[in-house]
Amino acid sequence: MIRGTRRRLAVAVVAAVATAGVAVGCGGGDNGTSTTTSAALTATPDINVPVDKKIAAQVPSSIKSSGTLSVAADATYAPNEFIAENGNTVIGMDADLAKAIGQVMGLQAAVKNVTFDSIIPGLAANKYDLGMSSFTITKEREKTVDFVSYAIAGTSFYVNAAGGPNVISLADLCGQKVAAERGTTQAADATAQNKKCTAAGKPGVTVQVYPDQNGVNLALSSGRADVAMADSPPAAYAVEQSDGKLKLTGKQYGTALYGIAMPKGNGMAKPVQGALKAVMADGTYDRIFSYWGLVKKGPSGCPCTITNPEINPTNVPAS
């Protein structure tokens, strides 16, 4: 979602992410949707949000006493979260936002790279304080964790530019080999569509589920999958980084809220909501989304920003 002399998508697009002079983020359309930079993107500059003593006082003592905000993210989903060139540091929109939220609470955010489908179980077991990994808020997930909404995005399809199928909607997945990341709404949607296809007497969907988005991108680029699915910003980014080898197809669907996840009832929902509002109020939120290319309209459907973060919003998908 970037860098160096432009890297080609030979294997996993998101693994080849960080050098200089590459277009970032939600764009790549005819309407000038990309943000470009001549320097490596590592983090939004000058994130320095003042401590809010009232919000800091709301943080549970067990977290406050540690001085650290433990944040889990699956760092294969650029530009939202991915690994920096040093091979260790988690960077991206979510990492920067975690840093800013931690500052409001008087805590230092420590972002850990964790496989996506293990984050919510890890939160339920109190292994992490927050999960910030492009989680679509669903009623099913709200049974296990609390959420504070912080962004919005849909799902996009992308295919090989040469000979890839023309997929306009989920109905066009019948008979296709479809790659999606394990534990995501995209994997669930492709699986549900398989049942619809076979019930209608059509060829089914061969759903290929991978442990991370790098695996999804590799399956598509190597020809093992016909179609890949991801949230719209990472899908647009993968296409943008492919030097014309991949393309978006159809329109995004299922626009829904992203949520910061936390253990159910652990007392963090109100301070997270308050901290996010503070980050929005001082302009840092918009700067972070702008830095990572998540503010312009285009194939990915941005702007991805919201103005009113909610605790466990009710107008969300079932699963």
C-alpha positions in Angstrom: 0.0 0.0 0.0 5.6 1.1 -1.8 8.9 2.2 -2.6 12.4 2.0 -4.1 12.8 1.8 -7.7 9.4 0.2 -8.3 9.4 -3.4 -7.3 7.7 -5.9 -9.5 5.2 -8.5 -8.3 7.1 -11.7 -8.9 6.0 -13.5 -5.8 4.1 -11.8 -3.0 3.3 -8.2 -3.7 3.1 -7.0 -0.2 6.4 -8.6 0.8 8.1 -6.4 -1.7 7.1 -3.2 -0.1 9.6 -0.4 0.7 12.1 1.7 -1.3 11.4 5.0 -3.1 9.3 6.8 -5.6 6.3 4.5 -5.8 2.6 5.3 -5.8 0.9 4.6 -2.6 -2.6 3.6 -1.4 -6.1 3.7 -2.7 -5.4 4.8 -6.2 -4.3 4.1 -9.7 -7.4 5.2 -11.6 -7.8 7.8 -14.3 -8.8 10.4 -11.8 -5.4 10.8 -10.1 -6.1 8.7 -7.1 -2.5 8.0 -6.0 -0.2 9.8 -3.6 3.4 9.6 -4.6 6.6 10.2 -2.8 10.3 10.2 -3.6 11.3 8.9 -0.2 10.7 5.6 1.6 7.4 5.5 3.5 8.0 4.4 7.1 5.7 6.3 9.3 3.6 9.4 9.3 5.9 12.2 10.4 5.6 14.1 13.7 3.0 12.0 15.5 2.9 13.8 18.8 -0.5 13.9 20.4 -0.7 15.3 23.9 -1.6 13.1 26.8 -5.2 13.6 27.9 -5.2 13.1 31.6 -9.0 12.4 31.8 -8.7 9.7 29.1 -5.5 8.3 30.6 -7.3 7.9 34.0 -9.9 5.7 32.3 -7.3 3.1 31.2 -7.5 0.0 33.4 -4.7 -0.1 36.0 -3.3 -3.4 34.7 -2.5 -1.7 31.4 -1.6 1.7 32.7 0.9 0.3 35.1 2.8 -1.5 32.3 3.3 1.7 30.4 2.7 -0.2 27.2 -0.2 -0.6 24.9 0.1 -4.1 23.4 -1.4 -4.1 19.8 -1.7 -7.2 17.6 -1.8 -6.8 13.7 -1.4 -9.2 10.8 1.4 -7.3 9.0 0.7 -8.6 5.5 -2.0 -6.0 4.5 -0.3 -2.9 3.2 -0.8 0.0 3.4 -2.9 -0.7 6.5 -0.2 -2.9 8.2 2.9 -4.5 6.9 6.6 -5.1 7.6 9.2 -2.5 7.0 12.4 -3.0 5.1 14.3 -4.0 8.3 12.2 -7.2 8.3 10.9 -6.6 11.9 9.0 -3.4 12.4 5.3 -3.2 11.7 4.4 -0.1 9.8 1.3 1.3 8.1 -1.9 3.2 8.9 -2.9 1.0 11.9 0.6 1.1 13.4 0.7 4.9 13.2 -2.8 5.2 14.6 -1.9 2.9 17.5 1.0 5.1 18.3 -1.2 8.2 18.4 -3.9 6.6 20.5 -1.2 5.3 22.9 0.2 8.9 23.3 -3.2 10.2 24.3 -3.3 7.5 27.0 0.3 8.2 28.1 1.3 4.7 26.8 3.8 3.5 24.3 2.2 1.3 21.6 4.0 -2.0 20.9 2.7 -3.4 17.7 3.2 -7.2 17.3 2.9 -9.2 14.0 0.3 -11.9 14.6 -1.6 -14.1 12.1 -5.0 -12.6 11.4 -7.2 -15.5 12.6 -5.3 -15.7 15.9 -5.8 -12.1 16.9 -9.4 -12.3 18.3 -8.7 -15.5 20.2 -5.6 -13.8 21.5 -7.6 -10.9 22.7 -10.2 -13.2 24.3 -7.3 -14.8 26.2 -6.0 -11.3 27.2 -2.7 -11.8 25.3 -3.0 -8.3 23.7 -4.7 -5.0 24.8 -5.9 -4.1 21.3 -6.2 -5.7 17.8 -5.7 -3.2 15.0 -5.7 -5.2 11.8 -8.4 -3.9 9.4 -11.1 -5.8 11.2 -14.5 -5.5 9.6 -16.9 -5.1 12.5 -19.5 -7.9 12.5 -22.2 -9.0 14.9 -20.5 -12.4 15.2 -17.1 -10.8 16.1 -18.9 -8.5 18.6 -19.9 -11.6 20.6 -16.2 -12.2 21.4 -14.6 -8.7 21.5 -15.6 -5.0 21.9 -15.0 -2.7 18.9 -14.5 1.0 18.4 -15.1 2.0 14.8 -12.3 4.0 13.1 -12.4 3.6 9.3 -14.6 2.3 6.5 -13.8 0.1 3.5 -15.3 -2.5 1.1 -14.1 -5.6 -0.6 -12.6 -5.7 -4.1 -11.8 -8.5 -6.6 -8.5 -8.5 -8.5 -7.3 -10.8 -11.2 -4.4 -11.3 -13.6 -4.4 -8.6 -16.2 -3.8 -11.0 -19.0 -6.6 -13.5 -19.3 -8.2 -13.0 -15.9 -11.9 -13.5 -15.6 -14.4 -10.6 -15.7 -15.8 -10.6 -12.1 -18.4 -8.0 -11.4 -20.0 -9.5 -8.3 -19.9 -12.5 -6.0 -22.3 -14.3 -8.5 -19.5 -14.3 -11.1 -17.3 -16.5 -8.8 -19.1 -19.7 -9.8 -16.6 -22.0 -11.4 -13.6 -19.9 -10.3 -10.6 -20.6 -8.1 -10.7 -17.9 -5.5 -8.0 -16.9 -3.0 -8.7 -15.2 0.3 -7.0 -14.8 3.7 -8.1 -17.2 6.5 -10.5 -15.7 9.0 -11.6 -12.8 6.8 -15.0 -11.7 5.6 -13.8 -12.4 2.1 -13.1 -16.1 2.9 -16.6 -16.3 4.4 -18.2 -14.6 1.4 -16.5 -16.9 -1.1 -17.5 -20.0 0.9 -21.1 -18.8 1.1 -21.1 -18.1 -2.6 -20.0 -21.6 -3.3 -23.2 -22.9 -1.7 -25.3 -20.5 -3.8 -23.6 -21.6 -7.0 -24.1 -25.3 -6.4 -27.7 -24.8 -5.2 -28.4 -23.1 -8.5 -26.9 -26.0 -10.5 -23.8 -24.0 -11.4 -20.1 -24.9 -11.0 -19.0 -24.3 -7.4 -16.4 -21.8 -6.1 -13.0 -23.5 -5.3 -12.1 -21.5 -2.2 -8.4 -21.3 -1.5 -7.7 -20.0 2.0 -4.2 -18.8 3.0 -2.8 -17.8 6.3 -1.9 -14.3 5.2 -2.4 -11.9 2.3 1.0 -12.6 0.9 -0.1 -16.1 0.2 -3.2 -14.8 -1.5 -1.2 -12.5 -3.8 1.3 -15.3 -4.6 -1.5 -17.7 -5.5 -3.0 -15.2 -7.9 0.3 -14.1 -9.5 1.4 -17.8 -9.9 -1.8 -18.8 -11.6 -3.0 -21.1 -8.9 -6.0 -18.9 -8.3 -8.2 -17.1 -10.8 -9.4 -14.4 -8.5 -8.2 -12.8 -5.3 -10.3 -10.9 -2.8 -9.2 -8.4 -0.1 -10.4 -5.2 1.5 -10.4 -2.5 -1.2 -7.2 -0.6 -0.1 -4.9 -3.6 0.0 -6.4 -4.9 -3.2 -5.8 -1.6 -5.0 -2.3 -1.5 -3.5 -1.5 -5.0 -4.8 -2.6 -4.0 -8.2 -0.7 -0.8 -8.1 2.5 -2.6 -7.1 2.2 -5.2 -9.9 3.5 -3.1 -12.8 0.4 -4.0 -14.8 0.4 -7.7 -14.1 -2.8 -7.5 -12.0 -6.0 -5.5 -12.3 -9.1 -4.7 -10.3 -12.3 -6.1 -11.7 -15.9 -5.0 -11.0 -16.7 -2.7 -8.2 -16.1 -3.0 -4.5 -19.0 -4.3 -2.4 -19.9 -4.7 1.2 -18.7 -1.3 2.4 -18.4 -1.6 6.2 -16.8 -0.2 9.3 -13.3 -1.2 10.5 -13.0 -1.6 14.3 -10.2 -1.5 16.9 -10.8 -4.7 18.8 -10.2 -5.3 22.5 -11.1 -8.0 25.1 -14.8 -8.0 25.9 -15.7 -5.8 28.8 -12.1 -5.1 29.8 -12.7 -1.4 30.3 -10.8 -0.2 27.2 -13.7 0.8 25.0 -14.3 4.2 26.4 -10.6 5.3 26.6 -10.0 4.0 23.1 -13.0 5.9 21.8 -11.9 9.0 23.7 -8.3 8.8 22.5 -9.4 8.3 18.9 -11.6 11.4 19.1 -8.6 13.3 20.4 -6.4 12.1 17.5 -9.2 13.2 15.1 -9.6 16.6 16.8 -5.9 17.6 16.5 -5.6 16.6 12.8 -3.3 13.6 13.3 -5.9 11.1 12.2 -6.3 12.8 8.8 -2.6 13.2 8.4 -2.1 9.4 9.0 -4.7 8.4 6.4 -3.3 11.0 4.0 0.2 9.7 4.4 -0.8 6.2 3.5 -2.9 7.2 0.5 -6.2 6.5 2.1 -8.1 9.7 1.5 -8.7 9.9 -2.3 -11.5 8.4 -4.3 -10.7 5.7 -6.7 -11.0 1.9 -7.3 -10.5 1.2 -3.6 -13.4 3.4 -2.6 -11.6 5.8 -0.4 -11.9 8.2 1.4 -11.7 5.6 4.2 -12.0 8.0 7.1 -14.9 8.5 9.4 -15.9 11.3 11.7 -17.8 9.6 14.6 -16.2 6.6 16.2 -18.7 4.3 18.0 -18.4 1.6 20.5 -19.9 -1.7 19.2 -22.0 -0.1 16.4 -25.2 -2.0 15.6 -25.5 -1.3 11.9 -22.9 -3.9 10.9 -22.9 -7.1 8.9 -23.9 -10.4 10.7 -20.7 -12.1 9.9 
